Amino acid sequence: MAINPFSRRRNPAYRRYTIRMAISAAVYIAAIVAASRLLHKQAPASPGAVMIALVPGLAVLAMIWAIGRLLSELDDEYLRMLEVRKAIFATGMTLAVASVWGLLEIFTAVPSLPVFWIFPIWAMGLGAGAVWNRLTLGDAGCA
Amino acid sequence: MKNRLKILRAERDWSQQDLAERLGVSRQSVNAIETGKYDPSLPLAFRIADLFALPIEAIFQRD
């Protein structure tokens, strides 16, 4: 099949999104590794420790910003709808996991789920949303 | 919403890709509109109508 110049591969909005996400993810991983080497778990909340611990958070903010930019920069209304559907799916999945697990934590002795996991769960939800698009829209559901 | 996009495209011997390029949208968009999985926005519907030189209601019909 020929590559459509307007498909995901060539759409400039997707290209910028991929670059922004790759940079943010690289900073995120490097900052997590650095923070875990520099700080012991539960270090006192000194200004220095807080600054180091906040760096990966900034990378997460950049990822959230990149997702927002993708939605506003995508000029193809249908591809944009596919992305919005993925985000809605991810949001529902995150709310479901957090709420159900939260109730289990209140009433039973299950291990506590750190809120740190909320964004990774949401990102996994984006992937699951892509599968949902594919299943419900077929070939037209592949962004 | 029903539409005659596939017929109009076939009459001109255009592929989905050809039509997508003429409209400045993705091939997936053309596929989704043709198969009735997605109703285009009014601006895109007007672009489609302009391309085929037909009124919108000659391309898109109520179910």
N, CA and C atoms of all chains as a GROMACS GRO file, in nm:
protein
  618
    1MET      N    1   0.085  -0.120   0.000
    1MET     CA    2   0.000   0.000   0.000
    1MET      C    3   0.089   0.125   0.000
    2ALA      N    4   0.055   0.219  -0.087
    2ALA     CA    5   0.134   0.341  -0.094
    2ALA      C    6   0.119   0.424   0.034
    3ILE      N    7   0.222   0.498   0.064
    3ILE     CA    8   0.215   0.581   0.184
    3ILE      C    9   0.143   0.711   0.150
    4ASN      N   10   0.036   0.736   0.221
    4ASN     CA   11  -0.041   0.858   0.201
    4ASN      C   12   0.033   0.976   0.264
    5PRO      N   13   0.054   1.082   0.189
    5PRO     CA   14   0.126   1.196   0.248
    5PRO      C   15   0.052   1.258   0.366
    6PHE      N   16  -0.078   1.227   0.380
    6PHE     CA   17  -0.154   1.284   0.492
    6PHE      C   18  -0.169   1.183   0.605
    7SER      N   19  -0.108   1.066   0.591
    7SER     CA   20  -0.121   0.965   0.695
    7SER      C   21  -0.030   1.000   0.812
    8ARG      N   22  -0.042   0.918   0.917
    8ARG     CA   23   0.033   0.941   1.039
    8ARG      C   24   0.182   0.960   1.012
    9ARG      N   25   0.234   0.875   0.924
    9ARG     CA   26   0.378   0.878   0.899
    9ARG      C   27   0.426   1.015   0.853
   10ARG      N   28   0.342   1.081   0.776
   10ARG     CA   29   0.388   1.205   0.714
   10ARG      C   30   0.324   1.329   0.773
   11ASN      N   31   0.221   1.312   0.853
   11ASN     CA   32   0.155   1.431   0.907
   11ASN      C   33   0.251   1.504   1.001
   12PRO      N   34   0.279   1.632   0.973
   12PRO     CA   35   0.377   1.705   1.055
   12PRO      C   36   0.341   1.709   1.203
   13ALA      N   37   0.211   1.710   1.234
   13ALA     CA   38   0.170   1.714   1.375
   13ALA      C   39   0.217   1.588   1.448
   14TYR      N   40   0.207   1.472   1.381
   14TYR     CA   41   0.252   1.347   1.442
   14TYR      C   42   0.404   1.345   1.457
   15ARG      N   43   0.471   1.404   1.355
   15ARG     CA   44   0.618   1.405   1.361
   15ARG      C   45   0.664   1.489   1.480
   16ARG      N   46   0.602   1.608   1.496
   16ARG     CA   47   0.641   1.694   1.608
   16ARG      C   48   0.609   1.625   1.741
   17TYR      N   49   0.495   1.557   1.746
   17TYR     CA   50   0.453   1.487   1.868
   17TYR      C   51   0.556   1.380   1.905
   18THR      N   52   0.598   1.303   1.804
   18THR     CA   53   0.695   1.196   1.829
   18THR      C   54   0.826   1.252   1.883
   19ILE      N   55   0.872   1.363   1.823
   19ILE     CA   56   0.999   1.424   1.868
   19ILE      C   57   0.984   1.475   2.011
   20ARG      N   58   0.871   1.545   2.038
   20ARG     CA   59   0.850   1.600   2.173
   20ARG      C   60   0.842   1.489   2.277
   21MET      N   61   0.771   1.381   2.243
   21MET     CA   62   0.756   1.271   2.337
   21MET      C   63   0.889   1.201   2.361
   22ALA      N   64   0.967   1.183   2.254
   22ALA     CA   65   1.096   1.113   2.267
   22ALA      C   66   1.189   1.193   2.359
   23ILE      N   67   1.193   1.325   2.339
   23ILE     CA   68   1.280   1.409   2.423
   23ILE      C   69   1.232   1.403   2.568
   24SER      N   70   1.101   1.420   2.588
   24SER     CA   71   1.046   1.421   2.724
   24SER      C   72   1.070   1.287   2.794
   25ALA      N   73   1.050   1.178   2.720
   25ALA     CA   74   1.068   1.045   2.778
   25ALA      C   75   1.215   1.023   2.817
   26ALA      N   76   1.306   1.071   2.732
   26ALA     CA   77   1.450   1.056   2.761
   26ALA      C   78   1.485   1.134   2.888
   27VAL      N   79   1.433   1.259   2.899
   27VAL     CA   80   1.459   1.341   3.019
   27VAL      C   81   1.398   1.273   3.141
   28TYR      N   82   1.278   1.219   3.124
   28TYR     CA   83   1.206   1.153   3.234
   28TYR      C   84   1.288   1.037   3.290
   29ILE      N   85   1.333   0.948   3.199
   29ILE     CA   86   1.408   0.830   3.243
   29ILE      C   87   1.540   0.872   3.309
   30ALA      N   88   1.610   0.968   3.245
   30ALA     CA   89   1.738   1.015   3.301
   30ALA      C   90   1.715   1.078   3.439
   31ALA      N   91   1.608   1.155   3.453
   31ALA     CA   92   1.582   1.223   3.580
   31ALA      C   93   1.541   1.124   3.688
   32ILE      N   94   1.468   1.019   3.649
   32ILE     CA   95   1.429   0.916   3.748
   32ILE      C   96   1.554   0.843   3.797
   33VAL      N   97   1.641   0.806   3.702
   33VAL     CA   98   1.765   0.736   3.738
   33VAL      C   99   1.850   0.825   3.828
   34ALA      N  100   1.864   0.952   3.789
   34ALA     CA  101   1.945   1.045   3.867
   34ALA      C  102   1.887   1.063   4.007
   35ALA      N  103   1.755   1.083   4.015
   35ALA     CA  104   1.691   1.106   4.145
   35ALA      C  105   1.706   0.984   4.236
   36SER      N  106   1.693   0.864   4.177
   36SER     CA  107   1.701   0.745   4.261
   36SER      C  108   1.844   0.719   4.308
   37ARG      N  109   1.943   0.772   4.234
   37ARG     CA  110   2.083   0.757   4.280
   37ARG      C  111   2.119   0.865   4.382
   38LEU      N  112   2.066   0.986   4.361
   38LEU     CA  113   2.103   1.099   4.448
   38LEU      C  114   2.027   1.099   4.580
   39LEU      N  115   1.902   1.050   4.574
   39LEU     CA  116   1.818   1.058   4.694
   39LEU      C  117   1.785   0.919   4.745
   40HIS      N  118   1.790   0.903   4.875
   40HIS     CA  119   1.738   0.780   4.934
   40HIS      C  120   1.588   0.793   4.939
   41LYS      N  121   1.520   0.680   4.934
   41LYS     CA  122   1.374   0.684   4.941
   41LYS      C  123   1.331   0.760   5.066
   42GLN      N  124   1.231   0.843   5.051
   42GLN     CA  125   1.176   0.919   5.164
   42GLN      C  126   1.281   1.010   5.227
   43ALA      N  127   1.366   1.071   5.142
   43ALA     CA  128   1.463   1.168   5.193
   43ALA      C  129   1.387   1.284   5.255
   44PRO      N  130   1.446   1.352   5.354
   44PRO     CA  131   1.379   1.470   5.410
   44PRO      C  132   1.350   1.570   5.298
   45ALA      N  133   1.236   1.640   5.308
   45ALA     CA  134   1.194   1.730   5.199
   45ALA      C  135   1.270   1.861   5.204
   46SER      N  136   1.401   1.851   5.190
   46SER     CA  137   1.482   1.972   5.186
   46SER      C  138   1.464   2.036   5.049
   47PRO      N  139   1.492   2.167   5.036
   47PRO     CA  140   1.475   2.232   4.904
   47PRO      C  141   1.549   2.159   4.793
   48GLY      N  142   1.673   2.114   4.821
   48GLY     CA  143   1.752   2.044   4.719
   48GLY      C  144   1.686   1.914   4.676
   49ALA      N  145   1.641   1.835   4.776
   49ALA     CA  146   1.579   1.706   4.746
   49ALA      C  147   1.451   1.727   4.665
   50VAL      N  148   1.374   1.828   4.704
   50VAL     CA  149   1.248   1.855   4.633
   50VAL      C  150   1.278   1.892   4.488
   51MET      N  151   1.382   1.976   4.468
   51MET     CA  152   1.417   2.018   4.331
   51MET      C  153   1.452   1.896   4.245
   52ILE      N  154   1.535   1.805   4.301
   52ILE     CA  155   1.577   1.686   4.224
   52ILE      C  156   1.455   1.598   4.193
   53ALA      N  157   1.368   1.583   4.294
   53ALA     CA  158   1.251   1.496   4.276
   53ALA      C  159   1.150   1.555   4.178
   54LEU      N  160   1.155   1.688   4.159
   54LEU     CA  161   1.058   1.753   4.070
   54LEU      C  162   1.096   1.746   3.923
   55VAL      N  163   1.226   1.718   3.894
   55VAL     CA  164   1.269   1.718   3.753
   55VAL      C  165   1.190   1.618   3.668
   56PRO      N  166   1.174   1.490   3.713
   56PRO     CA  167   1.092   1.400   3.630
   56PRO      C  168   0.948   1.449   3.616
   57GLY      N  169   0.902   1.519   3.717
   57GLY     CA  170   0.766   1.576   3.710
   57GLY      C  171   0.755   1.677   3.597
   58LEU      N  172   0.862   1.756   3.578
   58LEU     CA  173   0.861   1.853   3.468
   58LEU      C  174   0.854   1.781   3.334
   59ALA      N  175   0.924   1.666   3.326
   59ALA     CA  176   0.920   1.588   3.202
   59ALA      C  177   0.779   1.534   3.176
   60VAL      N  178   0.709   1.497   3.283
   60VAL     CA  179   0.570   1.451   3.267
   60VAL      C  180   0.484   1.567   3.217
   61LEU      N  181   0.505   1.686   3.274
   61LEU     CA  182   0.429   1.803   3.228
   61LEU      C  183   0.453   1.825   3.079
   62ALA      N  184   0.578   1.805   3.036
   62ALA     CA  185   0.609   1.822   2.893
   62ALA      C  186   0.534   1.720   2.808
   63MET      N  187   0.521   1.598   2.859
   63MET     CA  188   0.447   1.495   2.784
   63MET      C  189   0.299   1.532   2.774
   64ILE      N  190   0.243   1.580   2.884
   64ILE     CA  191   0.101   1.620   2.882
   64ILE      C  192   0.082   1.735   2.784
   65TRP      N  193   0.176   1.829   2.786
   65TRP     CA  194   0.172   1.942   2.693
   65TRP      C  195   0.180   1.891   2.548
   66ALA      N  196   0.269   1.793   2.522
   66ALA     CA  197   0.285   1.740   2.386
   66ALA      C  198   0.155   1.676   2.337
   67ILE      N  199   0.084   1.608   2.426
   67ILE     CA  200  -0.044   1.546   2.388
   67ILE      C  201  -0.146   1.655   2.354
   68GLY      N  202  -0.147   1.760   2.437
   68GLY     CA  203  -0.238   1.873   2.410
   68GLY      C  204  -0.207   1.940   2.277
   69ARG      N  205  -0.077   1.959   2.250
   69ARG     CA  206  -0.037   2.022   2.123
   69ARG      C  207  -0.078   1.935   2.005
   70LEU      N  208  -0.063   1.802   2.019
   70LEU     CA  209  -0.101   1.712   1.908
   70LEU      C  210  -0.248   1.733   1.874
   71LEU      N  211  -0.331   1.739   1.979
   71LEU     CA  212  -0.475   1.754   1.954
   71LEU      C  213  -0.507   1.887   1.887
   72SER      N  214  -0.431   1.992   1.919
   72SER     CA  215  -0.463   2.121   1.856
   72SER      C  216  -0.392   2.139   1.722
   73GLU      N  217  -0.281   2.067   1.700
   73GLU     CA  218  -0.208   2.085   1.574
   73GLU      C  219  -0.255   1.992   1.463
   74LEU      N  220  -0.322   1.881   1.500
   74LEU     CA  221  -0.369   1.787   1.397
   74LEU      C  222  -0.476   1.856   1.312
   75ASP      N  223  -0.449   1.877   1.185
   75ASP     CA  224  -0.544   1.950   1.101
   75ASP      C  225  -0.645   1.857   1.034
   76ASP      N  226  -0.627   1.726   1.052
   76ASP     CA  227  -0.720   1.629   0.993
   76ASP      C  228  -0.825   1.594   1.099
   77GLU      N  229  -0.949   1.637   1.074
   77GLU     CA  230  -1.052   1.626   1.179
   77GLU      C  231  -1.079   1.481   1.221
   78TYR      N  232  -1.066   1.388   1.126
   78TYR     CA  233  -1.094   1.249   1.159
   78TYR      C  234  -0.982   1.189   1.245
   79LEU      N  235  -0.856   1.216   1.206
   79LEU     CA  236  -0.744   1.166   1.287
   79LEU      C  237  -0.749   1.226   1.427
   80ARG      N  238  -0.790   1.355   1.433
   80ARG     CA  239  -0.802   1.421   1.563
   80ARG      C  240  -0.908   1.350   1.647
   81MET      N  241  -1.019   1.313   1.584
   81MET     CA  242  -1.123   1.242   1.658
   81MET      C  243  -1.071   1.108   1.712
   82LEU      N  244  -0.990   1.039   1.630
   82LEU     CA  245  -0.933   0.911   1.678
   82LEU      C  246  -0.848   0.934   1.802
   83GLU      N  247  -0.768   1.043   1.801
   83GLU     CA  248  -0.683   1.073   1.916
   83GLU      C  249  -0.767   1.109   2.038
   84VAL      N  250  -0.874   1.184   2.016
   84VAL     CA  251  -0.963   1.222   2.128
   84VAL      C  252  -1.029   1.097   2.186
   85ARG      N  253  -1.071   1.005   2.100
   85ARG     CA  254  -1.130   0.880   2.148
   85ARG      C  255  -1.030   0.802   2.234
   86LYS      N  256  -0.903   0.800   2.190
   86LYS     CA  257  -0.800   0.732   2.268
   86LYS      C  258  -0.785   0.796   2.406
   87ALA      N  259  -0.786   0.931   2.407
   87ALA     CA  260  -0.768   1.003   2.534
   87ALA      C  261  -0.887   0.978   2.627
   88ILE      N  262  -1.007   0.972   2.571
   88ILE     CA  263  -1.126   0.945   2.653
   88ILE      C  264  -1.119   0.803   2.709
   89PHE      N  265  -1.078   0.710   2.625
   89PHE     CA  266  -1.064   0.571   2.670
   89PHE      C  267  -0.963   0.564   2.785
   90ALA      N  268  -0.849   0.631   2.766
   90ALA     CA  269  -0.742   0.630   2.867
   90ALA      C  270  -0.791   0.692   2.998
   91THR      N  271  -0.868   0.800   2.987
   91THR     CA  272  -0.920   0.867   3.107
   91THR      C  273  -1.015   0.774   3.182
   92GLY      N  274  -1.104   0.709   3.109
   92GLY     CA  275  -1.197   0.616   3.172
   92GLY      C  276  -1.125   0.502   3.241
   93MET      N  277  -1.023   0.450   3.172
   93MET     CA  278  -0.948   0.338   3.228
   93MET      C  279  -0.875   0.380   3.356
   94THR      N  280  -0.815   0.499   3.353
   94THR     CA  281  -0.741   0.549   3.470
   94THR      C  282  -0.836   0.571   3.588
   95LEU      N  283  -0.951   0.634   3.561
   95LEU     CA  284  -1.049   0.657   3.668
   95LEU      C  285  -1.096   0.524   3.726
   96ALA      N  286  -1.118   0.426   3.639
   96ALA     CA  287  -1.166   0.296   3.684
   96ALA      C  288  -1.063   0.229   3.774
   97VAL      N  289  -0.938   0.225   3.727
   97VAL     CA  290  -0.832   0.158   3.804
   97VAL      C  291  -0.813   0.229   3.938
   98ALA      N  292  -0.802   0.363   3.934
   98ALA     CA  293  -0.774   0.439   4.057
   98ALA      C  294  -0.890   0.426   4.157
   99SER      N  295  -1.013   0.434   4.108
   99SER     CA  296  -1.128   0.429   4.199
   99SER      C  297  -1.145   0.290   4.259
  100VAL      N  298  -1.139   0.188   4.175
  100VAL     CA  299  -1.160   0.052   4.225
  100VAL      C  300  -1.048   0.012   4.319
  101TRP      N  301  -0.923   0.042   4.280
  101TRP     CA  302  -0.812   0.006   4.367
  101TRP      C  303  -0.817   0.088   4.496
  102GLY      N  304  -0.857   0.213   4.485
  102GLY     CA  305  -0.870   0.299   4.604
  102GLY      C  306  -0.967   0.240   4.704
  103LEU      N  307  -1.079   0.188   4.655
  103LEU     CA  308  -1.177   0.126   4.744
  103LEU      C  309  -1.119   0.001   4.809
  104LEU      N  310  -1.046  -0.078   4.727
  104LEU     CA  311  -0.981  -0.197   4.783
  104LEU      C  312  -0.884  -0.158   4.894
  105GLU      N  313  -0.812  -0.047   4.873
  105GLU     CA  314  -0.716   0.000   4.974
  105GLU      C  315  -0.785   0.041   5.103
  106ILE      N  316  -0.903   0.104   5.090
  106ILE     CA  317  -0.975   0.150   5.209
  106ILE      C  318  -1.024   0.031   5.290
  107PHE      N  319  -1.079  -0.068   5.220
  107PHE     CA  320  -1.149  -0.175   5.292
  107PHE      C  321  -1.068  -0.302   5.313
  108THR      N  322  -0.960  -0.317   5.239
  108THR     CA  323  -0.880  -0.440   5.254
  108THR      C  324  -0.733  -0.405   5.267
  109ALA      N  325  -0.652  -0.509   5.282
  109ALA     CA  326  -0.509  -0.487   5.307
  109ALA      C  327  -0.425  -0.498   5.180
  110VAL      N  328  -0.484  -0.461   5.064
  110VAL     CA  329  -0.405  -0.467   4.939
  110VAL      C  330  -0.295  -0.360   4.946
  111PRO      N  331  -0.183  -0.381   4.874
  111PRO     CA  332  -0.078  -0.280   4.878
  111PRO      C  333  -0.126  -0.148   4.817
  112SER      N  334  -0.068  -0.039   4.868
  112SER     CA  335  -0.109   0.094   4.822
  112SER      C  336  -0.054   0.123   4.683
  113LEU      N  337  -0.137   0.181   4.597
  113LEU     CA  338  -0.092   0.217   4.462
  113LEU      C  339  -0.044   0.362   4.465
  114PRO      N  340   0.089   0.386   4.443
  114PRO     CA  341   0.138   0.524   4.448
  114PRO      C  342   0.073   0.607   4.336
  115VAL      N  343   0.038   0.731   4.366
  115VAL     CA  344  -0.026   0.816   4.264
  115VAL      C  345   0.068   0.842   4.146
  116PHE      N  346   0.196   0.820   4.169
  116PHE     CA  347   0.294   0.828   4.061
  116PHE      C  348   0.248   0.746   3.939
  117TRP      N  349   0.176   0.637   3.963
  117TRP     CA  350   0.137   0.546   3.855
  117TRP      C  351   0.024   0.601   3.769
  118ILE      N  352  -0.042   0.709   3.811
  118ILE     CA  353  -0.159   0.757   3.738
  118ILE      C  354  -0.126   0.790   3.591
  119PHE      N  355  -0.017   0.863   3.570
  119PHE     CA  356   0.016   0.899   3.431
  119PHE      C  357   0.058   0.778   3.347
  120PRO      N  358   0.148   0.690   3.399
  120PRO     CA  359   0.178   0.568   3.321
  120PRO      C  360   0.053   0.487   3.288
  121ILE      N  361  -0.042   0.477   3.383
  121ILE     CA  362  -0.165   0.401   3.356
  121ILE      C  363  -0.243   0.470   3.244
  122TRP      N  364  -0.248   0.604   3.251
  122TRP     CA  365  -0.320   0.679   3.147
  122TRP      C  366  -0.253   0.657   3.010
  123ALA      N  367  -0.118   0.657   3.009
  123ALA     CA  368  -0.046   0.635   2.883
  123ALA      C  369  -0.073   0.495   2.828
  124MET      N  370  -0.082   0.396   2.919
  124MET     CA  371  -0.118   0.260   2.875
  124MET      C  372  -0.261   0.261   2.819
  125GLY      N  373  -0.345   0.343   2.879
  125GLY     CA  374  -0.483   0.357   2.832
  125GLY      C  375  -0.488   0.411   2.689
  126LEU      N  376  -0.392   0.500   2.654
  126LEU     CA  377  -0.386   0.550   2.516
  126LEU      C  378  -0.363   0.434   2.420
  127GLY      N  379  -0.273   0.344   2.460
  127GLY     CA  380  -0.244   0.227   2.377
  127GLY      C  381  -0.367   0.138   2.364
  128ALA      N  382  -0.436   0.117   2.478
  128ALA     CA  383  -0.558   0.035   2.476
  128ALA      C  384  -0.666   0.104   2.392
  129GLY      N  385  -0.668   0.239   2.397
  129GLY     CA  386  -0.764   0.315   2.317
  129GLY      C  387  -0.739   0.297   2.168
  130ALA      N  388  -0.611   0.283   2.130
  130ALA     CA  389  -0.579   0.260   1.988
  130ALA      C  390  -0.634   0.124   1.944
  131VAL      N  391  -0.624   0.025   2.033
  131VAL     CA  392  -0.680  -0.108   2.003
  131VAL      C  393  -0.832  -0.097   1.991
  132TRP      N  394  -0.893  -0.020   2.080
  132TRP     CA  395  -1.038   0.000   2.078
  132TRP      C  396  -1.080   0.067   1.945
  133ASN      N  397  -1.006   0.168   1.903
  133ASN     CA  398  -1.034   0.233   1.773
  133ASN      C  399  -1.030   0.131   1.660
  134ARG      N  400  -0.927   0.049   1.665
  134ARG     CA  401  -0.907  -0.052   1.559
  134ARG      C  402  -1.023  -0.153   1.558
  135LEU      N  403  -1.064  -0.195   1.677
  135LEU     CA  404  -1.171  -0.295   1.686
  135LEU      C  405  -1.306  -0.238   1.644
  136THR      N  406  -1.331  -0.111   1.676
  136THR     CA  407  -1.464  -0.054   1.648
  136THR      C  408  -1.471   0.011   1.511
  137LEU      N  409  -1.357   0.058   1.458
  137LEU     CA  410  -1.361   0.130   1.330
  137LEU      C  411  -1.286   0.057   1.219
  138GLY      N  412  -1.225  -0.057   1.251
  138GLY     CA  413  -1.153  -0.134   1.150
  138GLY      C  414  -1.034  -0.057   1.094
  139ASP      N  415  -1.012  -0.071   0.965
  139ASP     CA  416  -0.898  -0.008   0.900
  139ASP      C  417  -0.901   0.144   0.920
  140ALA      N  418  -1.024   0.199   0.923
  140ALA     CA  419  -1.037   0.344   0.940
  140ALA      C  420  -0.996   0.388   1.080
  141GLY      N  421  -0.980   0.292   1.171
  141GLY     CA  422  -0.948   0.327   1.309
  141GLY      C  423  -0.800   0.332   1.341
  142CYS      N  424  -0.717   0.317   1.239
  142CYS     CA  425  -0.572   0.319   1.263
  142CYS      C  426  -0.518   0.457   1.237
  143ALA      N  427  -0.484   0.527   1.340
  143ALA     CA  428  -0.425   0.660   1.320
  143ALA      C  429  -0.276   0.646   1.297
  144MET      N  430  -2.549   0.856   0.853
  144MET     CA  431  -2.584   0.928   0.729
  144MET      C  432  -2.531   0.851   0.608
  145LYS      N  433  -2.616   0.837   0.506
  145LYS     CA  434  -2.571   0.767   0.384
  145LYS      C  435  -2.498   0.866   0.294
  146ASN      N  436  -2.411   0.813   0.209
  146ASN     CA  437  -2.347   0.903   0.113
  146ASN      C  438  -2.308   0.827  -0.013
  147ARG      N  439  -2.289   0.904  -0.121
  147ARG     CA  440  -2.260   0.846  -0.251
  147ARG      C  441  -2.112   0.862  -0.287
  148LEU      N  442  -2.030   0.881  -0.186
  148LEU     CA  443  -1.889   0.912  -0.211
  148LEU      C  444  -1.818   0.802  -0.290
  149LYS      N  445  -1.845   0.678  -0.252
  149LYS     CA  446  -1.775   0.566  -0.316
  149LYS      C  447  -1.812   0.560  -0.465
  150ILE      N  448  -1.940   0.583  -0.496
  150ILE     CA  449  -1.986   0.580  -0.636
  150ILE      C  450  -1.921   0.694  -0.714
  151LEU      N  451  -1.927   0.814  -0.655
  151LEU     CA  452  -1.871   0.932  -0.723
  151LEU      C  453  -1.721   0.914  -0.748
  152ARG      N  454  -1.656   0.853  -0.652
  152ARG     CA  455  -1.511   0.830  -0.663
  152ARG      C  456  -1.485   0.727  -0.773
  153ALA      N  457  -1.565   0.620  -0.774
  153ALA     CA  458  -1.546   0.515  -0.874
  153ALA      C  459  -1.572   0.569  -1.015
  154GLU      N  460  -1.671   0.657  -1.028
  154GLU     CA  461  -1.701   0.716  -1.159
  154GLU      C  462  -1.580   0.790  -1.217
  155ARG      N  463  -1.502   0.846  -1.128
  155ARG     CA  464  -1.383   0.921  -1.172
  155ARG      C  465  -1.257   0.835  -1.170
  156ASP      N  466  -1.274   0.708  -1.131
  156ASP     CA  467  -1.161   0.615  -1.125
  156ASP      C  468  -1.052   0.663  -1.029
  157TRP      N  469  -1.096   0.722  -0.919
  157TRP     CA  470  -1.001   0.766  -0.816
  157TRP      C  471  -0.993   0.661  -0.707
  158SER      N  472  -0.874   0.643  -0.653
  158SER     CA  473  -0.861   0.558  -0.534
  158SER      C  474  -0.896   0.643  -0.411
  159GLN      N  475  -0.911   0.577  -0.297
  159GLN     CA  476  -0.935   0.653  -0.172
  159GLN      C  477  -0.820   0.751  -0.149
  160GLN      N  478  -0.702   0.704  -0.183
  160GLN     CA  479  -0.583   0.788  -0.167
  160GLN      C  480  -0.591   0.913  -0.256
  161ASP      N  481  -0.633   0.893  -0.382
  161ASP     CA  482  -0.646   1.007  -0.475
  161ASP      C  483  -0.743   1.111  -0.419
  162LEU      N  484  -0.858   1.060  -0.373
  162LEU     CA  485  -0.960   1.152  -0.320
  162LEU      C  486  -0.908   1.223  -0.195
  163ALA      N  487  -0.839   1.146  -0.110
  163ALA     CA  488  -0.785   1.205   0.013
  163ALA      C  489  -0.689   1.319  -0.019
  164GLU      N  490  -0.603   1.298  -0.118
  164GLU     CA  491  -0.506   1.401  -0.154
  164GLU      C  492  -0.576   1.524  -0.210
  165ARG      N  493  -0.680   1.502  -0.291
  165ARG     CA  494  -0.754   1.614  -0.348
  165ARG      C  495  -0.825   1.696  -0.239
  166LEU      N  496  -0.865   1.627  -0.133
  166LEU     CA  497  -0.937   1.695  -0.024
  166LEU      C  498  -0.842   1.747   0.084
  167GLY      N  499  -0.718   1.701   0.080
  167GLY     CA  500  -0.622   1.741   0.183
  167GLY      C  501  -0.653   1.676   0.318
  168VAL      N  502  -0.700   1.552   0.313
  168VAL     CA  503  -0.725   1.476   0.438
  168VAL      C  504  -0.655   1.342   0.428
  169SER      N  505  -0.661   1.265   0.538
  169SER     CA  506  -0.598   1.133   0.539
  169SER      C  507  -0.685   1.032   0.463
  170ARG      N  508  -0.621   0.923   0.416
  170ARG     CA  509  -0.697   0.817   0.350
  170ARG      C  510  -0.796   0.754   0.448
  171GLN      N  511  -0.756   0.746   0.575
  171GLN     CA  512  -0.847   0.690   0.676
  171GLN      C  513  -0.977   0.770   0.683
  172SER      N  514  -0.965   0.904   0.666
  172SER     CA  515  -1.086   0.988   0.671
  172SER      C  516  -1.181   0.949   0.560
  173VAL      N  517  -1.127   0.936   0.437
  173VAL     CA  518  -1.210   0.900   0.322
  173VAL      C  519  -1.275   0.763   0.347
  174ASN      N  520  -1.195   0.669   0.394
  174ASN     CA  521  -1.245   0.535   0.424
  174ASN      C  522  -1.359   0.540   0.526
  175ALA      N  523  -1.337   0.617   0.635
  175ALA     CA  524  -1.437   0.623   0.743
  175ALA      C  525  -1.566   0.690   0.695
  176ILE      N  526  -1.553   0.794   0.610
  176ILE     CA  527  -1.673   0.863   0.560
  176ILE      C  528  -1.749   0.770   0.465
  177GLU      N  529  -1.675   0.707   0.373
  177GLU     CA  530  -1.739   0.618   0.275
  177GLU      C  531  -1.816   0.503   0.340
  178THR      N  532  -1.758   0.449   0.446
  178THR     CA  533  -1.820   0.332   0.510
  178THR      C  534  -1.923   0.374   0.615
  179GLY      N  535  -1.949   0.504   0.624
  179GLY     CA  536  -2.052   0.553   0.715
  179GLY      C  537  -2.012   0.550   0.861
  180LYS      N  538  -1.881   0.534   0.888
  180LYS     CA  539  -1.836   0.530   1.028
  180LYS      C  540  -1.814   0.670   1.083
  181TYR      N  541  -1.806   0.767   0.993
  181TYR     CA  542  -1.779   0.904   1.037
  181TYR      C  543  -1.852   1.001   0.945
  182ASP      N  544  -1.924   1.095   1.006
  182ASP     CA  545  -1.988   1.203   0.929
  182ASP      C  546  -1.895   1.323   0.930
  183PRO      N  547  -1.858   1.374   0.812
  183PRO     CA  548  -1.763   1.486   0.809
  183PRO      C  549  -1.825   1.613   0.867
  184SER      N  550  -1.738   1.704   0.908
  184SER     CA  551  -1.784   1.835   0.953
  184SER      C  552  -1.845   1.908   0.833
  185LEU      N  553  -1.919   2.014   0.861
  185LEU     CA  554  -1.979   2.092   0.753
  185LEU      C  555  -1.873   2.149   0.658
  186PRO      N  556  -1.763   2.208   0.711
  186PRO     CA  557  -1.660   2.259   0.618
  186PRO      C  558  -1.605   2.150   0.525
  187LEU      N  559  -1.580   2.029   0.580
  187LEU     CA  560  -1.526   1.922   0.495
  187LEU      C  561  -1.632   1.874   0.396
  188ALA      N  562  -1.758   1.869   0.440
  188ALA     CA  563  -1.866   1.830   0.348
  188ALA      C  564  -1.875   1.929   0.232
  189PHE      N  565  -1.856   2.058   0.260
  189PHE     CA  566  -1.858   2.158   0.152
  189PHE      C  567  -1.739   2.140   0.058
  190ARG      N  568  -1.622   2.105   0.115
  190ARG     CA  569  -1.505   2.080   0.030
  190ARG      C  570  -1.531   1.963  -0.063
  191ILE      N  571  -1.595   1.857  -0.010
  191ILE     CA  572  -1.627   1.740  -0.091
  191ILE      C  573  -1.725   1.779  -0.201
  192ALA      N  574  -1.828   1.857  -0.163
  192ALA     CA  575  -1.928   1.900  -0.261
  192ALA      C  576  -1.864   1.984  -0.371
  193ASP      N  577  -1.775   2.075  -0.331
  193ASP     CA  578  -1.706   2.161  -0.429
  193ASP      C  579  -1.622   2.077  -0.525
  194LEU      N  580  -1.553   1.976  -0.470
  194LEU     CA  581  -1.466   1.892  -0.552
  194LEU      C  582  -1.547   1.819  -0.661
  195PHE      N  583  -1.665   1.769  -0.624
  195PHE     CA  584  -1.747   1.696  -0.720
  195PHE      C  585  -1.844   1.789  -0.795
  196ALA      N  586  -1.839   1.918  -0.763
  196ALA     CA  587  -1.928   2.017  -0.824
  196ALA      C  588  -2.075   1.975  -0.813
  197LEU      N  589  -2.111   1.933  -0.692
  197LEU     CA  590  -2.248   1.891  -0.665
  197LEU      C  591  -2.295   1.957  -0.535
  198PRO      N  592  -2.427   1.974  -0.520
  198PRO     CA  593  -2.475   2.021  -0.389
  198PRO      C  594  -2.454   1.913  -0.283
  199ILE      N  595  -2.438   1.955  -0.159
  199ILE     CA  596  -2.412   1.860  -0.050
  199ILE      C  597  -2.518   1.749  -0.045
  200GLU      N  598  -2.645   1.789  -0.066
  200GLU     CA  599  -2.752   1.690  -0.053
  200GLU      C  600  -2.754   1.590  -0.167
  201ALA      N  601  -2.674   1.614  -0.272
  201ALA     CA  602  -2.663   1.515  -0.378
  201ALA      C  603  -2.558   1.410  -0.343
  202ILE      N  604  -2.480   1.438  -0.238
  202ILE     CA  605  -2.374   1.345  -0.195
  202ILE      C  606  -2.413   1.276  -0.063
  203PHE      N  607  -2.464   1.357   0.029
  203PHE     CA  608  -2.502   1.304   0.162
  203PHE      C  609  -2.654   1.303   0.175
  204GLN      N  610  -2.705   1.189   0.219
  204GLN     CA  611  -2.850   1.178   0.237
  204GLN      C  612  -2.884   1.130   0.377
  205ARG      N  613  -3.004   1.168   0.422
  205ARG     CA  614  -3.053   1.121   0.553
  205ARG      C  615  -3.067   0.970   0.549
  206ASP      N  616  -3.050   0.907   0.662
  206ASP     CA  617  -3.069   0.761   0.671
  206ASP      C  618  -3.214   0.725   0.641
   0.00000   0.00000   0.00000
